[in-house]
Amino acid sequence: MKHKTLKTMLMMALSAAILATPANVKADQAAAATAASAVVSEEAAAADNEAAKDAAAADTAGTADTAEGTQAAVTDAKNDEAPADVKNNGAATDDPADTSVGSKDVQADAKDGSTAAAGDDTAGTGVSDEGSSEDLKTYDPADYDKYMKALAKAKGTDEMTGADEEGSEDDLSNAYGIFDIAGLKYDKNSPASNLTRLNRHVTYDLEYYIPTDYLHPHYATVCGKAGYILFALPAGYGDKVVSFQVLESLTEDSTGVVVADLKKSNTKAVYKINSPSFFPDKDCYAVYFNKFNLKQIRYYSIRPIEAGGIQGDGGYSYAFYPSPDMVTGVETVTVNAAKVRIYWKHDACVKKYEIYRSLKHVTDFAEDEDKNDLTKYELRGTISGTAPVKKGLHSYVDKVPDADNAYYYIIRPIITPQLAQEDYYNILYCSDPVAGEASVSKAKVKSFKASVASLGKFKLTWKGLKNVSQYTITRYKNNVYDYEFEYDVTKKQTATQEYTDNDTSIALGVNYHYTIRPTSDSADGKKTKSGVVRSVPTSISGLKADKRSNNRGAYVSWNDNGTERKAAERLDYEYRYQIKIDNGDWQTIRSSNYDDTSSLKAGTKRTYSVRVACVRGSKTVTSDEVSCTFKISDSISIKNGDGSDMSSDTMYVAVNNTSYYRAYSSSGSDMSVHSVDGNSYADFSGSMRDGYLYIYLRGNRVGEQRIKITSDGGGSKEVKINVVPQ
């Protein structure tokens, strides 16, 4: 099988394929390469001398218009559906989705040489912070030949010049075969639109190019295994052909195996296209193919099949180099003081992305320093190419060591580790460096609490933020600005921070609240507001009321709060107590006790309420009141008639005899005696004498009965009378 790349036409195809020129070092490399190879962008040409521009104009009619702002709406090739007419085992088929390799020989041939890349199929869909074990290749900006060869691969060609070593150009008058493999968009429901895109492409003139025709916005290469194979046949020969076989081989000289067989009549898969300017007298076709090998280089050729199965000569084969597009659409967004989010456009070819961050700040790079050199970066993490995307964008959140200092980020796409080791891979496919920084301006404290620490002191607590070492705290008094101060972190940044505001100007009984915001020398973060706090005296404890020894009134006492008394004095307040009896007026006292000598009838209740009062001038701030209830109760005791103690609460009397007993009231109240059960085994009576009740008993007959003694003070006591025989 013949294999020769169509040099001149590929030169023109490459020129047409350049839709944008990388910035910075990439722009310098592209300019150097294109000046010598006649692939010249307007921006590169402006930097080159006139001789370079003349050379470029002489070799190609259409110079590349490479406005940096050009953006393409990249279609996810995974959603593309294959066209009709794809074959198994060499037989043409009408099934547009069937592009499988059918024969065992084909599978065996395709298996050869691809084992090394197989391990890359295990990439997950999650985000990883693990580093890559791959070595990063560097490049020599002065090595022009290597760069041109690498750029040729990126464009889908393997040679860049249309002239041989002696400087004479190839004669294409008798040439035919594959002249291009292009990653144009495919719509199975609109063959006419597909044809329009193909015919626009083969003009190889940027004046007629529409970037959105392509799956990749920078390089017009295959994406997601899908693209078009464009080829030429001798004039008139296309009329004899009934189908086209696509052959794939591992080496340049191998015949290859059939990987697809497409009927020429299948308008969804096979297109008769306009002839490019370098093949004006040829029959040109394009077939849609979605089984390109993305693991390593493959050689593709077209075999025309005539009626009766006669195999024709497909001409030149084409070396296909799998490659991603340059990573584009990279943007950074500040998340907070410790995180940066990086976004970039999805590419269906990519197995995984590596995210790199510069080892130093943007401001530390010299003006002429190469910012694309990955040896000056560290790998921060990887994301699978199949990870979920949002609005066509991947994203990664990077944790940075400091805030308000920008770093450069580069995104590196990986199809296979082997491909990633190719010369100039990084400069051709990695994104341009994009600056991103975490900033205190986006930082916000999430949990900020204010509480009363003690009288006249407020305690502030919050969860510290990474990369924030200072906070501005503002105090508001009744919602009006009152005071502001800076808090410097003295312990671990992310630990719970604590500050006690003990400013002596804090007024008691007034509503305060605070706001806090992270700060740095260059930025202020977002404010967080605390709840309202109010400092008032603490309520008293240990309140009690005891009966006075004279059985009149009560002695009220509570615990004195010496610590709070000192705190009040620090704020220039007098620390006092106030007491109220029942619903009376508040009385101010200095000590922590009160002697109530007022008369209180036994059996009735009295309520004592006590609170703390801090007084400064005409301003008095009080605590919540605490109350207790006191009741003067009466108890009755029984003694013998001579005043001696009884051995029990039973009174004895013999039949027809008399007995005498005494009853005493603890409150000195008057008393009386009453029958409880209505029995009359004994007669009884009582009279008050010298502060006690004199009880007279006379026995009538043997038996027991019960009586009750009551006092005006609320006392009550039941006793038993036992009448015994004479």
Long-range contacts (C-beta under 8 A, 24 or more apart in sequence): 1-249, 1-253, 1-254, 1-255, 1-256, 1-301, 1-317, 2-177, 2-315, 2-316, 2-317, 3-252, 3-253, 3-299, 3-301, 3-316, 3-317, 3-319, 4-175, 4-316, 5-157, 5-158, 5-159, 5-316, 5-318, 5-319, 6-170, 6-172, 6-175, 6-177, 6-179, 6-278, 6-316, 7-159, 7-161, 7-162, 7-163, 7-169, 7-170, 8-162, 8-169, 8-170, 8-172, 8-278, 9-172, 9-179, 9-180, 9-276, 9-278, 9-279, 10-152, 10-157, 10-159, 10-160, 10-162, 10-179, 10-180, 11-37, 11-38, 11-39, 11-59, 11-60, 11-160, 11-161, 11-162, 12-60, 12-204, 12-276, 12-277, 12-278, 13-155, 13-156, 13-157, 13-179, 13-180, 13-204, 14-39, 14-151, 14-152, 14-155, 14-157, 14-160, 15-39, 15-60, 15-62, 15-63, 15-64, 15-204, 16-62, 16-64, 16-201, 16-203, 16-204, 16-205, 16-206, 16-209, 16-220, 17-155, 17-156, 17-182, 17-219, 17-220, 17-221, 18-64, 18-66, 18-155, 19-64, 19-66, 19-70, 19-72, 19-206, 19-209, 19-211, 19-214, 19-217, 19-218, 19-219, 19-220, 20-66, 20-67, 20-68, 20-70, 20-217, 20-218, 20-328, 21-64, 21-66, 21-68, 22-218, 22-326, 22-427, 22-432, 23-68, 23-432, 24-371, 24-372, 24-432, 24-433, 25-141, 25-370, 25-371, 25-372, 25-373, 25-427, 26-372, 26-427, 26-428, 26-432, 28-141, 29-141, 29-147, 29-424, 29-427, 30-151, 32-141, 32-144, 32-147, 33-144, 33-147, 33-148, 33-151, 34-64, 36-144, 36-148, 37-148, 37-160, 37-161, 39-64, 40-64, 41-65, 41-66, 42-66, 42-67, 43-68, 59-162, 61-205, 61-277, 62-204, 62-205, 62-206, 62-207, 63-206, 64-206, 65-206, 65-207, 70-211, 70-217, 71-211, 71-217, 71-328, 71-329, 72-211, 72-212, 72-214, 72-216, 72-217, 73-212, 74-214, 74-215, 74-216, 74-217, 74-223, 74-325, 74-345, 74-346, 74-347, 74-392, 75-185, 75-215, 76-224, 76-346, 76-348, 76-392, 77-215, 77-223, 77-224, 77-225, 77-226, 77-348, 77-349, 78-224, 78-348, 80-185, 80-186, 80-188, 80-224, 80-226, 80-290, 81-186, 81-188, 82-188, 82-226, 82-269, 82-288, 82-290, 83-186, 83-188, 83-262, 83-266, 83-268, 83-269, 83-270, 83-288, 84-262, 84-263, 84-266, 84-268, 84-269, 85-243, 85-261, 85-262, 85-263, 85-265, 85-266, 85-268, 85-269, 85-270, 86-260, 86-261, 86-262, 86-269, 87-243, 87-245, 87-258, 87-260, 87-261, 87-262, 89-258, 90-245, 90-258, 90-261, 91-261, 92-242, 92-243, 92-261, 92-262, 92-263, 92-305, 93-261, 93-263, 94-263, 94-266, 96-188, 96-266, 96-268, 96-269, 99-259, 99-260, 99-289, 99-290, 99-291, 100-291, 101-248, 101-257, 101-258, 101-259, 101-291, 102-258, 103-257, 103-258, 105-257, 106-248, 106-257, 106-258, 106-259, 109-248, 109-249, 109-250, 109-254, 109-256, 109-257, 110-248, 110-250, 110-257, 110-259, 110-293, 112-250, 113-250, 113-296, 114-293, 114-295, 114-296, 116-296, 116-418, 117-295, 117-296, 117-416, 117-417, 117-418, 118-295, 119-417, 120-295, 120-351, 120-414, 120-415, 120-416, 120-417, 121-351, 123-351, 123-352, 123-384, 123-385, 123-386, 124-384, 125-384, 125-386, 125-387, 125-388, 126-384, 126-387, 127-381, 127-382, 127-383, 127-387, 127-396, 128-381, 128-382, 128-383, 129-380, 129-381, 130-381, 130-382, 131-379, 132-354, 132-379, 132-382, 134-417, 134-420, 134-421, 135-421, 136-374, 136-375, 136-426, 137-421, 137-422, 137-423, 137-425, 137-426, 138-373, 138-374, 138-375, 139-423, 139-424, 139-426, 139-427, 141-370, 146-423, 146-424, 147-423, 147-424, 147-427, 149-423, 150-422, 150-423, 150-424, 150-425, 150-427, 150-428, 151-424, 151-428, 153-321, 153-323, 153-422, 154-219, 154-221, 154-321, 154-323, 154-428, 154-429, 155-219, 155-220, 155-221, 156-180, 156-181, 156-182, 156-219, 156-220, 156-221, 156-222, 156-320, 156-321, 156-323, 157-319, 158-319, 158-321, 172-278, 172-279, 173-281, 175-232, 175-279, 175-315, 175-316, 176-231, 176-232, 176-233, 176-234, 176-279, 176-282, 176-315, 176-316, 177-231, 177-232, 177-301, 177-302, 177-314, 177-315, 177-316, 177-317, 177-318, 178-229, 178-230, 178-231, 178-300, 178-301, 178-302, 178-314, 178-315, 178-316, 178-317, 178-318, 179-230, 179-231, 179-232, 179-276, 179-278, 179-279, 179-316, 179-318, 180-229, 180-230, 180-318, 181-221, 181-222, 181-227, 181-228, 181-229, 181-230, 181-292, 181-300, 181-318, 181-320, 182-214, 182-220, 182-221, 182-222, 182-227, 182-228, 182-230, 183-214, 183-215, 183-216, 183-219, 183-220, 183-221, 183-222, 183-223, 183-226, 183-227, 183-228, 184-213, 184-214, 184-215, 184-220, 184-227, 184-228, 185-212, 185-213, 185-214, 185-215, 186-226, 186-228, 186-288, 188-268, 191-267, 191-268, 191-271, 194-271, 194-288, 195-271, 195-273, 198-228, 198-230, 198-271, 198-273, 198-286, 199-273, 199-274, 201-230, 202-230, 202-273, 202-274, 202-275, 202-276, 202-284, 203-274, 203-276, 203-277, 204-276, 204-277, 215-348, 216-324, 216-325, 216-347, 217-325, 217-328, 217-345, 218-325, 218-326, 218-328, 219-323, 219-325, 219-326, 221-323, 221-325, 222-292, 222-294, 222-320, 222-322, 222-349, 223-325, 223-347, 223-348, 223-349, 224-348, 224-349, 225-290, 225-291, 225-292, 225-294, 226-288, 226-289, 226-290, 226-292, 227-288, 227-289, 227-290, 227-292, 228-271, 228-286, 228-287, 228-288, 228-289, 229-286, 229-287, 229-289, 229-300, 229-302, 229-318, 230-273, 230-284, 230-285, 230-286, 231-284, 231-285, 231-286, 231-302, 231-314, 231-315, 232-275, 232-279, 232-282, 232-283, 232-284, 232-285, 232-315, 233-282, 233-283, 233-284, 233-285, 233-304, 233-312, 233-315, 234-282, 234-283, 235-281, 235-282, 235-283, 236-283, 237-283, 237-304, 237-312, 238-264, 238-272, 238-283, 238-285, 238-304, 239-283, 240-304, 240-306, 240-307, 240-312, 241-304, 241-305, 241-306, 241-312, 242-305, 242-306, 242-307, 243-304, 243-305, 244-270, 244-285, 244-287, 244-302, 244-303, 244-304, 244-305, 245-302, 245-303, 245-304, 245-305, 246-287, 246-289, 246-300, 246-301, 246-302, 247-300, 247-301, 247-302, 247-303, 247-314, 247-317, 248-293, 248-298, 248-299, 248-300, 249-298, 249-299, 249-300, 249-301, 249-317, 250-298, 250-299, 251-299, 252-299, 252-317, 252-319, 254-299, 256-299, 256-300, 256-301, 256-317, 258-303, 259-291, 260-287, 260-289, 260-291, 261-305, 262-287, 292-320, 292-322, 293-320, 293-322, 294-322, 294-349, 294-415, 294-416, 295-322, 295-415, 295-416, 295-418, 296-322, 296-416, 296-418, 296-419, 297-321, 297-322, 322-349, 322-415, 322-416, 322-419, 323-349, 323-415, 323-419, 323-428, 323-429, 324-349, 324-350, 324-413, 324-415, 324-429, 325-349, 325-413, 325-429, 326-428, 326-429, 326-430, 326-431, 327-353, 327-411, 327-412, 327-413, 327-429, 327-430, 327-431, 328-431, 329-393, 330-409, 330-411, 330-431, 330-432, 330-434, 331-434, 332-409, 332-434, 332-435, 332-436, 332-437, 333-436, 334-436, 334-437, 334-438, 334-439, 334-441, 334-442, 335-397, 335-438, 335-442, 336-438, 336-439, 336-442, 336-443, 336-444, 336-465, 337-403, 337-438, 337-439, 337-440, 337-442, 337-443, 337-465, 337-466, 337-467, 337-468, 337-518, 337-525, 338-399, 338-400, 338-403, 338-438, 338-443, 338-465, 338-466, 338-467, 339-397, 339-398, 339-399, 339-400, 339-438, 340-397, 340-398, 340-400, 340-407, 340-409, 340-436, 340-437, 340-438, 341-395, 341-396, 341-397, 341-398, 342-395, 342-396, 342-397, 342-398, 342-409, 342-411, 342-434, 342-436, 343-393, 343-394, 343-395, 344-393, 344-394, 344-411, 344-431, 345-392, 345-393, 345-394, 346-385, 346-389, 346-392, 346-393, 346-394, 347-385, 347-413, 348-385, 349-385, 349-413, 349-415, 350-385, 350-413, 350-414, 350-415, 351-384, 351-385, 351-414, 351-415, 351-416, 352-382, 352-383, 352-384, 352-385, 352-414, 353-382, 353-383, 353-385, 353-394, 353-396, 353-411, 353-412, 353-413, 353-414, 354-379, 354-381, 354-382, 354-411, 354-412, 354-414, 355-379, 355-380, 355-381, 355-382, 355-383, 355-396, 355-398, 355-409, 355-411, 355-412, 356-380, 356-409, 356-410, 356-411, 356-412, 357-398, 357-400, 357-407, 357-408, 357-409, 358-407, 358-408, 358-409, 358-433, 360-407, 361-405, 361-406, 361-407, 362-405, 362-406, 362-407, 362-408, 362-435, 363-405, 363-406, 365-408, 371-408, 371-433, 372-410, 372-426, 372-427, 372-430, 372-432, 372-433, 374-410, 374-412, 374-426, 374-430, 377-408, 377-410, 385-413, 398-436, 399-466, 400-437, 400-438, 400-467, 401-467, 402-438, 402-467, 403-437, 403-438, 403-439, 403-440, 403-443, 403-467, 403-468, 403-520, 403-523, 404-437, 404-438, 404-439, 404-440, 404-441, 404-520, 404-521, 404-522, 404-523, 405-437, 406-435, 406-436, 406-437, 407-435, 407-436, 407-437, 408-433, 408-434, 408-435, 408-436, 409-433, 409-434, 409-435, 409-436, 410-434, 438-467, 439-523, 440-467, 440-468, 440-518, 440-519, 440-520, 440-522, 440-523, 440-524, 440-525, 441-523, 441-524, 441-525, 442-525, 442-526, 443-467, 443-468, 443-518, 443-525, 443-526, 444-517, 444-518, 444-525, 444-526, 444-527, 444-528, 445-471, 445-516, 445-517, 445-518, 445-525, 445-528, 446-528, 448-514, 448-516, 448-528, 448-529, 448-530, 449-530, 449-531, 450-512, 450-513, 450-514, 450-530, 450-531, 450-533, 451-533, 452-533, 452-534, 452-535, 453-500, 453-502, 454-563, 454-564, 454-567, 455-508, 455-535, 455-537, 455-538, 455-564, 455-567, 455-568, 455-571, 455-614, 456-502, 456-504, 456-506, 456-508, 456-535, 456-567, 456-568, 456-570, 456-571, 457-500, 457-501, 457-502, 457-506, 457-535, 457-567, 458-500, 458-501, 458-506, 458-512, 458-514, 458-533, 458-535, 459-498, 459-499, 459-500, 459-501, 460-498, 460-499, 460-500, 460-501, 460-514, 460-516, 460-530, 461-496, 461-497, 461-498, 461-499, 462-496, 462-497, 462-516, 462-528, 463-494, 463-496, 463-497, 464-489, 464-492, 464-493, 464-494, 464-495, 464-496, 464-497, 465-493, 465-494, 465-518, 466-493, 466-494, 467-493, 468-493, 468-518, 468-520, 468-525, 469-493, 469-520, 470-518, 470-519, 470-520, 471-497, 471-516, 471-517, 471-518, 471-519, 472-516, 472-517, 472-519, 472-524, 473-499, 473-514, 473-515, 473-516, 474-514, 474-515, 474-516, 475-501, 475-503, 475-512, 475-513, 475-514, 476-512, 476-513, 476-514, 476-515, 477-507, 477-510, 477-511, 477-512, 478-510, 478-511, 479-511, 479-513, 482-512, 486-519, 504-570, 504-571, 504-572, 506-535, 506-571, 508-535, 508-536, 508-537, 508-568, 508-571, 508-573, 508-614, 508-621, 509-534, 509-535, 509-536, 509-619, 509-621, 510-534, 510-535, 536-621, 536-622, 536-623, 537-564, 537-568, 537-575, 537-611, 537-612, 537-613, 537-614, 537-621, 537-622, 537-623, 538-564, 538-612, 538-623, 539-611, 539-612, 539-623, 539-624, 539-625, 539-626, 540-577, 540-592, 540-610, 540-611, 540-612, 540-623, 540-626, 541-626, 543-608, 543-610, 543-626, 543-627, 543-628, 544-628, 545-596, 545-606, 545-608, 545-628, 545-629, 545-630, 547-630, 547-632, 548-595, 548-596, 548-597, 551-602, 551-632, 551-666, 551-667, 551-668, 552-597, 552-599, 552-600, 552-632, 553-595, 553-596, 553-597, 553-598, 553-599, 553-600, 554-596, 554-600, 554-606, 554-608, 554-630, 554-632, 555-593, 555-594, 555-595, 555-596, 556-593, 556-594, 556-595, 556-596, 556-608, 556-610, 556-628, 556-630, 557-592, 557-593, 557-594, 558-592, 558-593, 558-610, 558-626, 559-592, 560-591, 560-592, 561-612, 564-612, 568-614, 571-614, 571-616, 572-616, 573-614, 573-615, 573-616, 573-621, 574-614, 574-615, 574-616, 575-612, 575-613, 575-614, 576-612, 576-613, 576-614, 576-615, 577-610, 577-611, 577-612, 577-613, 578-610, 578-611, 578-612, 578-613, 578-622, 579-608, 579-609, 579-610, 580-608, 580-609, 580-610, 580-625, 581-606, 581-607, 581-608, 582-606, 582-607, 586-611, 588-613, 600-632, 601-632, 601-713, 602-632, 602-633, 602-634, 602-667, 602-669, 602-711, 602-712, 602-713, 602-714, 602-715, 603-631, 603-632, 603-633, 603-634, 603-713, 603-714, 604-631, 604-632, 605-629, 605-630, 605-631, 606-630, 606-631, 632-667, 632-713, 633-666, 633-713, 633-714, 633-715, 634-665, 634-666, 634-667, 634-669, 634-711, 634-713, 634-714, 634-715, 635-665, 635-666, 635-715, 635-717, 636-663, 636-664, 636-665, 636-666, 636-671, 636-709, 636-710, 636-711, 636-715, 636-716, 636-717, 637-663, 637-664, 637-666, 637-717, 638-662, 638-663, 638-664, 638-709, 638-717, 638-719, 639-663, 639-664, 649-717, 649-719, 649-720, 650-719, 650-720, 650-721, 650-722, 651-695, 651-697, 651-719, 651-720, 651-721, 651-722, 652-721, 652-722, 652-724, 653-682, 653-697, 653-698, 653-699, 653-721, 653-722, 653-723, 653-724, 654-699, 654-723, 654-724, 654-725, 654-726, 655-699, 655-700, 655-701, 655-702, 655-723, 655-724, 655-725, 655-726, 656-698, 656-699, 656-700, 656-726, 657-698, 657-699, 657-726, 658-696, 658-697, 658-698, 658-699, 659-697, 660-694, 660-695, 660-696, 660-697, 661-695, 661-697, 662-692, 662-693, 662-694, 662-695, 663-692, 663-693, 663-695, 663-709, 663-717, 664-691, 664-692, 664-693, 665-691, 665-692, 665-693, 665-711, 665-713, 665-715, 666-713, 666-715, 667-711, 667-713, 667-715, 668-713, 669-711, 669-712, 669-713, 669-714, 669-715, 670-711, 670-712, 671-709, 671-710, 671-711, 671-712, 671-715, 672-709, 672-710, 673-707, 673-708, 673-709, 674-707, 674-708, 674-709, 674-710, 675-705, 675-706, 675-707, 675-708, 676-705, 676-706, 676-707, 676-708, 676-718, 677-705, 677-706, 679-703, 679-704, 679-705, 679-706, 680-705, 681-705, 681-721, 681-723, 682-721, 682-723, 684-721, 697-721, 699-723, 699-724
